[in-house]
Amino acid sequence: MSNLEQEHELPGNPSLPSSAEDLLRLIGREEGDYKYSVEDFFRNPEQTGFQLSPNGDYLAYAGPYERRQNVFVCPAEGGEPVRITQETERDIGGFFWANNNRIVYVKDSGGDENFQLFAVDRDGGNPRDLTPFQNVKIEFIDDLEDQEDELIIGMNKENPMLFEPYRLNVQTGAYQRLAPNDNPEEPITGWMTDHAGRLRIAIKTLNGVNQHIMYRAAEDQPFRTVVKTNFKESLSPLFFDFDDGHVVYCVSDIGRDRSEIIRFDFEKGEEVGPPVFAHPEVDAGSLLYSRKRKVLLGAVYTTWKRQIEFFDEQRRQMQKRMESLLPGYEVVAVSSNRAEDKYMVRTFSDRSLGAYYFYDLQQDSIRKITEVSPWLDEADMAPMKPVSYKTRDGEEVHGYLTVPKNKEGEKMPVVINPHGGPWVRDSWGYNPEVQLLASRGYAVFQPNYRGSTGYGKAFWMKGFKQWGHDMQNDITDGVKWLIDSGVADPKRVAIYGASYGGYATLAGIAFTPGLYACAVDYVGVSNLFTFMETIPPYWKPYLDMLYEMVGHPEEDKDRLHAGSPVFHIDQIKTPLFVVQGANDPRVNIDESDQIVQSLRERGIDVPYMVKYNEGHGFSNEENRFEFYKAMLGFLAKHMK
């Protein structure tokens, strides 16, 4: 095959990415003798993601084989691990125990996010591709804990826009469709089972913006609509009540600004009793329950960090005991056996990925399994502190500031790091990007600008149609607050982000040209029109919702044009580094190609890294290493 033919098969414009030599020169710009390398922050852990088998006799975990994360199994009481998968192209995306002998796992191809499902015995035998279909994506509905050989998944096998529920046998791969989902005009976008694994709730999306939550008392009955909502208010079912088969625990913000956990009677179509949990400042998160004892354990929510309010005294005492045995860390029970007397426990903090422990409730004994990243000393890491500031229009924005060790009180180079999403939030915890930058002397600022979730409905909705406008102003005002506070050296402020954060990076240098010394855009949107034209097919049911939240390409044409950095190339003077995964299904490579080509046509040199075996962010270890080394070189060139 000729080079020309090979080029034609690659996504995007293969003539645009920088040469390997140019990127190596960029990497070489960072000099200095540092205790920790890029590899130390971004290498795959030797052992992580531990899960107990249902009987508590075995542990499964993810670990590297030929630089890719694979699944290993070992006895819970200790012993030699057995690697049971052999993936060498791509990390395994996730796994769990289907029963005491069989593990199911997912992986995609080159970052395309078309996740397929595989199964293998705990000794590595009987491997099977359970969903051997081209360009089909799966989603989990119920692992059917009480039915050992089956689980329920959704697949968009018949129509890429529509996921239908299937009962799947993890031994044979045999599958059976449980309900149709064949109307693209009124797609069902969510399914939920009861504790017996019966499909009882279906969530239909109409016109991209309205939801009908449908319910049935039994599987031989038709679904009927019980609740109608607009996407601006939500009722999200969590799980069924243990005693009353008509009542469902839900997260709801109907008639309230901050979402609360409530009980909803689907037979009567009404909320019952007082809220189960509400917080005066932030949204309710999720609910913990004991499957064995059939009781609620507690509510999980996030203020500046993850918190739990316990309802169950037994679980409260267990948490207290674990925290006394592992002082100074956040302690989370991540997995248990079915008898709920053996637990996998994970510790973490803002300065450590922590460790895994095996906790035996009956024996009241705890045993360390492994440190996740023992090569990093947490004493060398920088603390992540919650901060808040007022914007130009009086809005309060919360965020996090990480200052390099022993640098308090100095004017520092700062990297502004807006989160992706944008309808998520940053929260407290260990972040390898932040710690890498802090180790090189940069402070890192992470604002939860308006539109971020977790702070109530009003704050979220204040971000509607504000890409490049009020959302961007919040970030800009955060920079000015850092400068006025004496934290940031105004001549050495950079901006770096991924996905929406990449968009905010481009918007920052297009709309506030003198504010940043340099910028790094990682899989970011540059053109709001083409972005919405190239979304994956399974996002299509939500297109009208995107129009309301981002803007309509015709009705809001001027606003979208004003908010698209690619149309404001003449204002961009800030040095820019662009990074893209070629197979990205969310932010098409054309988004990065456009900005690079437009700037180069103006004679501006833009280093551009493209990886043709990656998607929306780099999964493969060697690609992560190269990207972060190049980013450090780029920052050193323009900030030091």
C-alpha positions as CSV (number, residue, x, y, z in Angstrom):
1,M,0.0,0.0,0.0
2,S,1.4,3.4,-0.9
3,N,1.9,6.2,1.6
4,L,-0.8,8.2,-0.1
5,E,-3.3,5.3,0.3
6,Q,-2.4,4.9,3.9
7,E,-2.9,8.6,4.5
8,H,-6.4,8.4,3.0
9,E,-7.4,5.7,5.5
10,L,-6.4,7.8,8.5
11,P,-9.0,10.1,10.2
12,G,-8.7,13.8,9.8
13,N,-5.9,15.5,7.8
14,P,-2.7,13.4,8.3
15,S,-0.5,16.2,7.0
16,L,-1.2,18.4,10.0
17,P,0.3,16.6,13.0
18,S,3.7,17.7,14.1
19,S,6.6,15.3,13.3
20,A,8.1,13.0,15.9
21,E,11.3,15.1,15.7
22,D,9.4,18.4,16.4
23,L,7.7,16.8,19.4
24,L,11.0,15.4,20.7
25,R,12.4,19.0,20.5
26,L,9.4,20.2,22.5
27,I,9.9,17.5,25.1
28,G,13.6,18.5,25.4
29,R,12.6,22.0,26.5
30,E,11.9,20.9,30.1
31,E,15.1,20.8,32.0
32,G,15.8,20.1,35.7
33,D,16.6,17.3,38.1
34,Y,13.2,16.2,39.5
35,K,12.6,13.4,42.0
36,Y,9.7,12.0,40.1
37,S,9.4,11.4,36.3
38,V,6.3,11.7,34.1
39,E,6.2,7.9,34.2
40,D,6.0,7.9,38.0
41,F,2.7,9.8,37.8
42,F,1.1,8.1,34.8
43,R,2.3,4.5,34.7
44,N,-0.3,1.8,35.2
45,P,-0.5,0.6,38.8
46,E,0.8,-3.0,39.3
47,Q,-2.5,-3.8,41.2
48,T,-5.7,-1.8,41.3
49,G,-9.5,-2.1,41.1
50,F,-9.7,-5.0,43.5
51,Q,-13.1,-6.9,43.7
52,L,-14.1,-9.8,46.0
53,S,-15.7,-12.9,44.5
54,P,-19.3,-13.4,45.7
55,N,-18.2,-16.1,48.2
56,G,-15.2,-14.0,49.4
57,D,-12.6,-16.6,48.5
58,Y,-10.9,-14.8,45.6
59,L,-9.7,-11.4,44.6
60,A,-9.7,-10.0,41.1
61,Y,-7.7,-6.9,40.1
62,A,-6.3,-5.0,37.2
63,G,-2.6,-5.1,36.5
64,P,-0.2,-4.6,33.5
65,Y,0.7,-7.2,31.0
66,E,2.8,-5.9,28.1
67,R,1.9,-2.3,29.2
68,R,-1.9,-2.9,29.0
69,Q,-4.2,-3.4,32.0
70,N,-5.4,-7.0,32.2
71,V,-7.3,-9.0,34.8
72,F,-5.6,-11.1,37.5
73,V,-7.1,-13.4,40.1
74,C,-5.6,-14.6,43.4
75,P,-6.9,-16.3,46.6
76,A,-8.2,-13.8,49.1
77,E,-6.1,-15.3,51.8
78,G,-2.9,-14.8,49.7
79,G,-1.2,-16.8,47.0
80,E,0.2,-16.5,43.5
81,P,-2.0,-14.4,41.1
82,V,-3.1,-15.8,37.7
83,R,-3.4,-13.5,34.7
84,I,-6.7,-14.5,33.0
85,T,-6.8,-12.1,30.1
86,Q,-4.2,-11.3,27.4
87,E,-5.1,-7.9,25.9
88,T,-2.1,-6.2,24.3
89,E,-3.8,-3.5,22.1
90,R,-6.0,-1.8,24.6
91,D,-6.5,-1.6,28.4
92,I,-9.5,-3.5,29.7
93,G,-12.1,-0.9,30.5
94,G,-13.7,-2.6,33.5
95,F,-14.7,-6.0,34.9
96,F,-16.7,-7.7,37.6
97,W,-17.5,-11.1,39.0
98,A,-20.5,-12.7,37.3
99,N,-20.4,-15.6,39.7
100,N,-17.7,-17.4,41.9
101,N,-16.0,-18.8,38.8
102,R,-16.6,-16.3,36.0
103,I,-15.5,-12.7,35.3
104,V,-16.9,-10.5,32.7
105,Y,-15.0,-7.5,31.3
106,V,-15.3,-4.8,28.7
107,K,-13.0,-3.2,26.2
108,D,-13.2,-1.0,23.1
109,S,-11.1,-0.7,20.0
110,G,-8.7,2.2,19.7
111,G,-10.8,4.5,21.8
112,D,-13.9,4.3,19.7
113,E,-16.0,3.7,22.8
114,N,-17.9,0.8,21.2
115,F,-17.4,-1.4,24.3
116,Q,-17.8,-5.1,23.8
117,L,-18.4,-7.7,26.6
118,F,-16.2,-10.7,27.2
119,A,-16.2,-13.5,29.8
120,V,-13.5,-15.8,31.2
121,D,-13.2,-18.3,34.1
122,R,-11.1,-17.4,37.1
123,D,-8.4,-19.7,36.0
124,G,-8.3,-18.2,32.5
125,G,-10.3,-21.0,30.9
126,N,-13.3,-20.8,28.7
127,P,-12.8,-17.3,27.2
128,R,-15.7,-16.0,25.2
129,D,-16.6,-12.9,23.3
130,L,-20.2,-12.4,24.4
131,T,-21.1,-9.5,22.0
132,P,-19.2,-10.2,18.8
133,F,-20.9,-7.5,16.8
134,Q,-19.3,-4.8,14.7
135,N,-19.8,-1.1,15.8
136,V,-22.1,-2.1,18.7
137,K,-21.9,-0.6,22.1
138,I,-23.1,-2.2,25.3
139,E,-24.3,-0.8,28.6
140,F,-25.0,-2.5,31.9
141,I,-28.5,-2.7,33.3
142,D,-28.3,-5.4,36.0
143,D,-25.6,-7.9,37.0
144,L,-28.4,-10.2,38.3
145,E,-26.5,-11.1,41.5
146,D,-28.9,-13.9,42.4
147,Q,-28.8,-15.5,38.9
148,E,-25.3,-16.8,38.5
149,D,-25.0,-17.3,34.8
150,E,-27.0,-14.3,33.5
151,L,-27.0,-10.6,33.4
152,I,-29.0,-7.9,31.6
153,I,-27.3,-5.5,29.2
154,G,-28.4,-2.9,26.7
155,M,-27.1,-3.1,23.1
156,N,-27.6,-0.8,20.1
157,K,-27.4,-3.8,17.8
158,E,-30.5,-3.0,15.7
159,N,-30.1,0.8,15.6
160,P,-27.0,2.7,16.7
161,M,-29.3,5.3,18.3
162,L,-31.3,2.9,20.4
163,F,-30.3,0.5,23.2
164,E,-32.5,-2.5,23.8
165,P,-32.3,-4.7,26.9
166,Y,-31.1,-8.3,26.5
167,R,-30.7,-11.2,29.0
168,L,-27.3,-12.7,28.3
169,N,-25.8,-16.0,29.4
170,V,-22.2,-15.5,30.5
171,Q,-21.3,-19.1,29.8
172,T,-22.8,-19.6,26.3
173,G,-23.2,-16.1,25.0
174,A,-26.9,-16.9,24.3
175,Y,-29.0,-13.8,24.5
176,Q,-32.7,-12.9,24.5
177,R,-34.3,-9.5,23.9
178,L,-36.5,-8.5,26.8
179,A,-38.3,-5.4,25.4
180,P,-38.4,-3.5,22.1
181,N,-36.9,0.0,21.6
182,D,-37.6,0.7,18.0
183,N,-39.0,4.2,17.8
184,P,-36.2,6.8,17.2
185,E,-38.8,9.6,17.7
186,E,-39.5,8.3,21.2
187,P,-36.4,6.4,22.3
188,I,-36.2,4.6,25.6
189,T,-32.9,5.9,27.0
190,G,-32.9,4.1,30.4
191,W,-34.0,0.8,31.9
192,M,-34.2,-0.4,35.5
193,T,-34.9,-3.7,37.2
194,D,-36.2,-4.5,40.7
195,H,-34.3,-6.6,43.2
196,A,-35.4,-9.8,41.5
197,G,-34.0,-8.7,38.2
198,R,-37.4,-8.0,36.6
199,L,-37.5,-5.1,34.1
200,R,-39.9,-2.7,35.8
201,I,-39.0,0.9,34.8
202,A,-38.3,2.4,31.3
203,I,-37.4,6.0,30.7
204,K,-38.5,7.4,27.4
205,T,-37.0,10.7,25.9
206,L,-39.3,12.8,23.8
207,N,-38.2,15.7,21.5
208,G,-34.7,15.4,23.2
209,V,-35.9,17.4,26.2
210,N,-38.8,15.6,27.9
211,Q,-38.7,12.4,29.9
212,H,-41.5,10.0,30.5
213,I,-40.8,7.6,33.3
214,M,-42.8,4.4,32.6
215,Y,-43.6,1.7,35.1
216,R,-45.1,-1.8,35.3
217,A,-46.0,-3.9,38.3
218,A,-45.0,-7.1,36.5
219,E,-43.1,-8.1,33.3
220,D,-46.3,-9.5,31.7
221,Q,-47.9,-6.0,31.9
222,P,-47.3,-3.1,29.5
223,F,-45.3,-0.1,30.6
224,R,-47.4,3.0,31.5
225,T,-46.2,6.5,31.9
226,V,-46.3,7.7,35.5
227,V,-44.1,10.8,35.6
228,K,-43.5,13.4,32.9
229,T,-40.5,15.8,33.3
230,N,-38.6,18.3,31.3
231,F,-34.8,17.8,31.4
232,K,-34.6,20.9,33.5
233,E,-36.1,18.9,36.4
234,S,-35.4,15.3,37.1
235,L,-36.6,12.2,38.9
236,S,-33.8,9.6,38.7
237,P,-34.8,6.1,40.1
238,L,-32.0,4.5,42.2
239,F,-33.5,1.2,43.4
240,F,-36.8,-0.4,44.6
241,D,-37.9,-0.4,48.2
242,F,-37.3,-3.8,49.9
243,D,-40.8,-4.2,51.3
244,D,-43.1,-2.2,49.0
245,G,-42.7,-3.3,45.4
246,H,-44.4,-0.1,44.1
247,V,-42.0,2.3,45.9
248,V,-38.7,3.4,44.4
249,Y,-35.9,5.4,46.0
250,C,-35.1,8.3,43.6
251,V,-33.0,11.4,43.4
252,S,-35.3,14.3,42.6
253,D,-35.1,18.1,42.1
254,I,-38.7,18.5,41.2
255,G,-40.0,21.5,43.1
256,R,-36.6,22.1,44.7
257,D,-33.3,23.7,43.7
258,R,-31.0,21.1,45.2
259,S,-31.7,17.4,44.5
260,E,-32.9,15.3,47.4
261,I,-33.3,11.5,47.9
262,I,-37.0,10.7,48.2
263,R,-39.4,7.7,48.1
264,F,-41.8,7.6,45.1
265,D,-44.8,5.4,44.8
266,F,-45.1,4.5,41.1
267,E,-48.5,2.8,41.6
268,K,-50.0,6.1,43.0
269,G,-47.7,8.4,41.0
270,E,-46.6,10.5,44.0
271,E,-43.8,11.2,46.4
272,V,-44.4,9.5,49.8
273,G,-43.2,10.6,53.2
274,P,-40.5,13.1,54.0
275,P,-37.2,13.2,52.0
276,V,-34.8,10.4,52.9
277,F,-31.8,12.8,52.6
278,A,-31.3,16.4,51.8
279,H,-28.3,18.8,52.2
280,P,-28.7,22.6,52.5
281,E,-25.8,23.5,50.2
282,V,-25.2,20.7,47.6
283,D,-27.1,18.1,45.7
284,A,-27.8,14.7,47.1
285,G,-25.6,12.0,45.5
286,S,-26.5,8.4,45.9
287,L,-27.8,5.9,48.5
288,L,-26.0,2.9,50.0
289,Y,-27.9,-0.2,51.0
290,S,-27.3,-3.7,52.3
291,R,-28.6,-6.3,49.9
292,K,-28.3,-9.1,52.5
293,R,-30.0,-7.2,55.4
294,K,-32.4,-5.2,53.1
295,V,-31.8,-1.9,54.9
296,L,-30.6,1.6,53.9
297,L,-27.0,2.2,55.0
298,G,-26.4,5.9,54.2
299,A,-26.4,8.7,51.7
300,V,-23.3,9.8,49.8
301,Y,-22.9,13.4,48.8
302,T,-20.0,15.8,48.0
303,T,-19.4,19.2,49.6
304,W,-15.7,20.1,49.1
305,K,-15.0,16.3,49.5
306,R,-17.0,13.1,49.5
307,Q,-19.1,12.6,52.6
308,I,-21.5,9.9,54.0
309,E,-24.4,10.4,56.3
310,F,-25.1,6.9,57.8
311,F,-28.6,5.8,58.7
312,D,-27.6,2.3,59.9
313,E,-25.8,2.0,63.2
314,Q,-24.0,-1.3,62.3
315,R,-22.5,0.3,59.1
316,R,-21.7,3.5,61.0
317,Q,-19.7,1.5,63.6
318,M,-17.9,-0.5,60.9
319,Q,-16.8,2.8,59.2
320,K,-15.7,4.2,62.5
321,R,-13.7,1.0,63.2
322,M,-12.0,1.0,59.7
323,E,-11.1,4.7,60.1
324,S,-9.5,4.0,63.5
325,L,-7.4,1.2,61.9
326,L,-6.5,3.4,58.9
327,P,-6.1,7.0,60.4
328,G,-5.5,10.0,58.2
329,Y,-7.2,8.8,55.1
330,E,-10.5,8.6,53.4
331,V,-11.7,5.0,53.8
332,V,-14.1,3.4,51.3
333,A,-15.5,-0.1,51.3
334,V,-15.3,-0.8,47.5
335,S,-16.5,-4.4,47.4
336,S,-17.9,-7.1,49.6
337,N,-18.8,-10.8,49.5
338,R,-22.4,-11.7,49.4
339,A,-22.5,-12.6,53.1
340,E,-21.3,-9.0,53.7
341,D,-18.7,-10.0,56.3
342,K,-15.6,-9.6,54.1
343,Y,-14.7,-6.4,52.4
344,M,-12.2,-4.8,50.0
345,V,-11.3,-1.4,51.5
346,R,-9.6,1.4,49.7
347,T,-7.8,4.4,51.2
348,F,-7.1,7.7,49.4
349,S,-6.4,11.4,50.0
350,D,-5.5,14.4,47.9
351,R,-1.9,13.4,48.1
352,S,-2.1,9.6,47.7
353,L,-3.8,6.9,45.6
354,G,-3.7,5.0,48.8
355,A,-3.8,1.3,49.3
356,Y,-6.2,-1.7,49.3
357,Y,-6.9,-3.7,52.4
358,F,-8.9,-6.9,53.2
359,Y,-11.2,-6.4,56.1
360,D,-12.8,-9.4,57.9
361,L,-15.8,-8.1,59.9
362,Q,-16.2,-11.2,62.0
363,Q,-12.5,-11.4,63.0
364,D,-12.2,-7.6,63.2
365,S,-8.9,-7.9,61.3
366,I,-7.5,-5.8,58.5
367,R,-4.7,-6.8,56.2
368,K,-2.9,-4.7,53.6
369,I,-3.0,-6.1,50.1
370,T,-1.0,-3.5,48.2
371,E,-0.1,0.2,47.9
372,V,-1.5,1.5,44.6
373,S,1.6,3.7,43.8
374,P,4.3,2.9,46.3
375,W,6.9,4.7,44.2
376,L,5.3,8.0,45.1
377,D,5.9,9.4,48.6
378,E,2.8,11.3,49.7
379,A,4.9,13.6,51.8
380,D,6.3,15.0,48.5
381,M,2.9,15.7,47.1
382,A,1.0,19.0,47.3
383,P,-2.3,19.5,49.2
384,M,-5.5,20.4,47.3
385,K,-7.4,23.1,49.1
386,P,-11.0,24.2,48.6
387,V,-11.4,27.9,47.6
388,S,-14.2,30.2,46.5
389,Y,-14.5,33.6,44.9
390,K,-17.1,36.0,43.6
391,T,-17.5,36.6,39.9
392,R,-18.1,40.0,38.2
393,D,-21.9,39.5,38.5
394,G,-21.8,38.3,42.1
395,E,-22.0,34.6,41.6
396,E,-20.1,32.5,44.1
397,V,-17.8,29.9,42.4
398,H,-16.2,27.1,44.3
399,G,-13.0,25.4,43.2
400,Y,-9.6,24.0,44.3
401,L,-6.1,25.4,44.5
402,T,-3.1,23.2,44.7
403,V,0.1,25.1,45.6
404,P,3.6,23.4,45.2
405,K,5.2,22.4,48.5
406,N,7.0,25.2,50.3
407,K,5.8,27.8,47.8
408,E,3.0,29.5,50.0
409,G,3.1,33.3,49.9
410,E,5.0,33.6,46.6
411,K,3.7,34.8,43.2
412,M,3.7,31.7,41.2
413,P,3.3,30.4,37.7
414,V,-0.3,29.0,37.7
415,V,-2.0,26.5,35.3
416,I,-5.7,27.1,35.1
417,N,-7.4,23.6,34.6
418,P,-11.1,23.9,33.8
419,H,-12.9,20.5,34.0
420,G,-14.5,18.7,31.1
421,G,-18.1,17.8,30.8
422,P,-19.1,20.6,31.3
423,W,-22.0,19.3,33.3
424,V,-20.0,17.6,36.0
425,R,-17.8,19.0,38.8
426,D,-14.3,18.7,40.1
427,S,-13.9,17.3,43.6
428,W,-11.2,16.7,46.2
429,G,-8.9,13.8,45.8
430,Y,-5.7,12.6,44.2
431,N,-5.1,13.9,40.6
432,P,-1.9,12.8,38.8
433,E,-2.1,15.8,36.4
434,V,-2.3,18.2,39.2
435,Q,0.5,16.6,41.2
436,L,2.8,16.4,38.1
437,L,2.4,20.1,37.5
438,A,2.8,20.9,41.2
439,S,6.0,18.9,41.2
440,R,7.4,21.1,38.5
441,G,6.6,24.3,40.4
442,Y,3.2,25.2,39.0
443,A,0.2,26.0,41.1
444,V,-3.0,24.5,39.7
445,F,-6.5,26.1,39.9
446,Q,-9.7,24.1,39.2
447,P,-12.8,26.2,39.2
448,N,-16.3,24.7,39.2
449,Y,-17.7,27.4,36.9
450,R,-21.5,27.9,36.5
451,G,-23.0,25.0,34.6
452,S,-21.1,22.6,36.9
453,T,-23.3,20.1,38.7
454,G,-23.6,19.4,42.4
455,Y,-24.5,22.9,43.5
456,G,-28.2,22.9,42.7
457,K,-30.4,23.3,39.6
458,A,-30.2,27.1,39.4
459,F,-26.4,27.2,39.3
460,W,-26.4,24.4,36.6
461,M,-28.9,26.2,34.5
462,K,-27.0,29.5,34.7
463,G,-24.6,27.8,32.3
464,F,-27.2,27.2,29.6
465,K,-26.1,28.8,26.2
466,Q,-23.1,30.3,28.0
467,W,-20.2,28.5,26.3
468,G,-17.7,31.2,25.7
469,H,-19.8,33.7,27.6
470,D,-20.7,33.6,31.4
471,M,-19.1,30.2,31.8
472,Q,-15.9,31.5,30.4
473,N,-16.2,34.8,32.4
474,D,-16.2,32.7,35.6
475,I,-12.9,31.2,34.6
476,T,-11.5,34.6,33.7
477,D,-12.7,36.0,37.0
478,G,-11.0,33.2,38.8
479,V,-7.7,34.1,37.1
480,K,-8.1,37.7,38.1
481,W,-8.9,36.6,41.7
482,L,-5.7,34.6,41.8
483,I,-3.7,37.6,40.5
484,D,-5.4,40.0,43.0
485,S,-4.8,37.6,45.8
486,G,-1.1,37.6,45.1
487,V,-1.0,33.9,44.2
488,A,-0.5,34.1,40.5
489,D,2.3,35.9,38.6
490,P,0.2,37.7,36.0
491,K,2.9,37.1,33.3
492,R,3.0,33.3,34.0
493,V,-0.6,32.0,33.8
494,A,-1.3,29.1,31.5
495,I,-4.6,27.3,30.7
496,Y,-5.0,23.6,30.1
497,G,-8.1,21.4,29.8
498,A,-9.6,18.4,28.1
499,S,-12.9,18.0,26.3
500,Y,-15.0,21.0,27.4
501,G,-11.9,22.1,29.3
502,G,-10.1,22.0,25.9
503,Y,-12.9,24.2,24.5
504,A,-12.5,26.6,27.5
505,T,-8.8,26.7,26.8
506,L,-9.4,27.8,23.2
507,A,-12.1,30.2,24.3
508,G,-9.7,31.7,26.9
509,I,-7.0,32.5,24.3
510,A,-9.5,33.7,21.7
511,F,-11.7,35.9,24.0
512,T,-9.1,37.1,26.6
513,P,-6.0,37.3,24.4
514,G,-3.6,38.9,26.9
515,L,-4.5,36.8,29.9
516,Y,-2.6,33.6,29.3
517,A,1.1,33.0,28.6
518,C,0.3,29.7,26.8
519,A,-2.4,27.1,26.4
520,V,-2.8,23.4,26.0
521,D,-6.0,22.1,24.3
522,Y,-6.6,18.3,24.8
523,V,-9.5,16.9,22.7
524,G,-11.3,20.2,22.8
525,V,-14.2,21.6,20.8
526,S,-13.3,24.6,18.5
527,N,-16.5,25.0,16.4
528,L,-19.9,24.7,18.1
529,F,-21.6,24.1,14.8
530,T,-19.5,21.2,13.6
531,F,-19.3,19.8,17.2
532,M,-23.1,19.2,17.2
533,E,-23.0,17.8,13.6
534,T,-20.5,15.0,14.5
535,I,-21.9,13.7,17.9
536,P,-22.1,9.9,18.1
537,P,-25.4,8.4,17.0
538,Y,-26.4,7.3,20.6
539,W,-26.3,11.0,21.6
540,K,-28.9,11.9,18.8
541,P,-31.9,11.4,21.2
542,Y,-30.5,14.3,23.3
543,L,-29.8,16.7,20.4
544,D,-32.6,19.1,21.3
545,M,-31.4,19.1,24.8
546,L,-28.0,20.1,23.6
547,Y,-29.6,22.9,21.6
548,E,-31.2,24.2,24.8
549,M,-28.0,23.8,26.8
550,V,-25.4,24.9,24.3
551,G,-27.4,26.7,21.6
552,H,-29.4,26.0,18.4
553,P,-27.4,26.2,15.2
554,E,-30.0,28.4,13.5
555,E,-32.0,30.2,16.3
556,D,-28.8,30.9,18.2
557,K,-26.5,31.2,15.2
558,D,-24.9,34.5,16.3
559,R,-24.3,33.4,19.8
560,L,-22.7,30.1,18.7
561,H,-20.6,32.0,16.2
562,A,-19.5,34.4,18.9
563,G,-18.7,31.4,21.2
564,S,-16.7,29.3,18.6
565,P,-13.0,30.0,18.9
566,V,-12.3,28.9,15.3
567,F,-14.1,32.0,14.1
568,H,-11.9,34.3,16.2
569,I,-8.5,33.1,15.0
570,D,-7.4,36.7,14.4
571,Q,-7.5,37.3,18.2
572,I,-5.4,34.3,19.1
573,K,-1.8,35.4,19.9
574,T,-1.1,33.0,22.7
575,P,1.2,30.0,22.1
576,L,-1.0,26.9,21.7
577,F,-0.3,23.1,21.9
578,V,-3.1,20.9,20.5
579,V,-3.6,17.2,21.3
580,Q,-6.1,14.8,19.8
581,G,-7.1,11.1,19.7
582,A,-8.0,10.3,16.1
583,N,-10.8,7.9,16.9
584,D,-12.6,10.3,19.3
585,P,-16.4,9.7,19.0
586,R,-17.3,12.7,21.1
587,V,-15.0,15.5,19.9
588,N,-14.3,14.6,16.2
589,I,-10.7,15.1,15.1
590,D,-12.0,17.8,12.8
591,E,-12.4,20.1,15.8
592,S,-8.6,20.0,16.4
593,D,-7.7,20.0,12.7
594,Q,-9.8,23.2,12.1
595,I,-8.0,25.2,14.8
596,V,-4.5,24.0,13.8
597,Q,-5.0,24.6,10.1
598,S,-6.6,28.0,10.6
599,L,-3.7,29.2,12.9
600,R,-1.0,27.8,10.6
601,E,-2.6,29.6,7.6
602,R,-1.9,32.8,9.6
603,G,1.7,31.8,10.0
604,I,1.4,30.7,13.6
605,D,3.3,27.6,14.6
606,V,1.0,25.2,16.5
607,P,2.6,21.9,17.8
608,Y,-0.1,19.3,17.2
609,M,0.0,15.7,18.6
610,V,-2.4,13.1,17.2
611,K,-2.5,9.5,18.3
612,Y,-4.3,7.2,15.8
613,N,-4.9,4.4,18.3
614,E,-6.7,6.7,20.8
615,G,-10.1,8.3,21.4
616,H,-11.4,10.9,23.9
617,G,-8.3,11.0,26.0
618,F,-5.2,8.7,25.9
619,S,-5.6,5.3,27.5
620,N,-2.3,3.7,26.3
621,E,0.5,4.2,28.8
622,E,3.2,5.2,26.2
623,N,0.9,7.8,24.7
624,R,0.2,9.4,28.1
625,F,3.9,9.6,28.8
626,E,4.6,11.3,25.5
627,F,1.8,13.8,25.9
628,Y,2.6,14.9,29.4
629,K,6.3,15.2,28.6
630,A,5.5,17.4,25.6
631,M,3.1,19.4,27.7
632,L,5.8,20.0,30.3
633,G,8.3,21.0,27.6
634,F,5.7,23.4,26.1
635,L,5.0,25.0,29.5
636,A,8.7,25.3,30.3
637,K,9.3,27.0,26.9
638,H,6.6,29.7,27.7
639,M,6.4,29.9,31.5
640,K,10.0,29.6,32.8
